[in-house]
Amino acid sequence: MEDKTMDELQMMISGRLQKDGKEIVRVSFFREKAYADALLPDAVIEKSEGFSQAELVLLKEYLKENEQIIYEQAKTVNPLKKWMES
C-alpha cells in the first residue's frame, strides 16, 4: 500500500474475547468504503470488501508483526464504558 493509503487507513480493536477456548482479538480496518475484519492470533481475514488481494496480504503481515502490541491495546478496551458513555 502506498503511504497515502496507509495514512487514510483506520483500525479498530476489540477487547480480548474467548472463542473455542482460545483468547482472540477482533481487528477491523477501514478506508473510505473499504473494510476488512480479521481475527488474532491467526491473522485470518474473515470478511473484506474494497481492498485488493495485495493489500489484504499486507494487512495480514501487519497483524502478525504487531500481534503483541494489538493484544496489549485490547487489554485497555472496555466496551461497557464506551456503551455507558453514549
N, C-alpha and C positions, 0 to 999 in steps of 0.2 A: 504494500500500500504506500502511496505517496505520503510525504509529510503532511500535506494539506488535508488528505483524507483522514490521517490519524488525528489531526487536531480537531476534526469535526466528530470524531467517534466518542460516544459516551458509554460508560459501563455501570451497571447496577449489580450489586452483590446481595444475596440473601444472607440471613443468619445461618448458622450451622444447623443442619437438619439430619434426621435419621431416615435411611431408606434401606430396607433389606439388611438390617444390622450393620450398616456402614454409614459413617458420617460423610455427608455430602454438602456441597455449597452450589447453589444455582447462580449462574452468571449470565447476564443479558447484555448484549452490545447493541447500541442504537446509532444510526447515522441517517438523518433525514427520514426517508421512508423504508430504509433497510433495517433489519433486525436479525439477531442470532441468539438463540437460547442454548446455553451449554451447562454441563454438569461437571463438577470436580469431585473426586480426584481423577476420573478417567479422561477428562478433557474431551468429552463427547458433545458434539453439536447436535442437539435434539431436533431443533427446527430452525430454519432460516429463510429469509427472503431478501433479495436485493443485494446480497454480497456475492462476488464471484467465487469460484472454487479456489482460486489462488488466495483470495482474502480469507476464506474460511480456514485454509491451511495455516496462514499467519496467525489467525485468532487462536487456533488450537496450540500452536507453538507458544504463543504468549501465555496461555493458560498453564501449560506445562512448566515454563520457565519461571512463572510468578506464583505458582501454587501456594507456597508457604505464606507469601505476603497476602494473598487473597484470603486464605484461611484465617490469618491474624485479623484482617479487616472484618471478616464475617463474625468474629467474636464480639465486635463492638455494635453489631446491628441489633436493635431492639424493636421488632415490629409492633409490639403493643404500645410503646412510647409514641411511635410515629402515628399510629392509628388514633391514640387518645388526643394527639395534638390537632388532628383535623376536625 
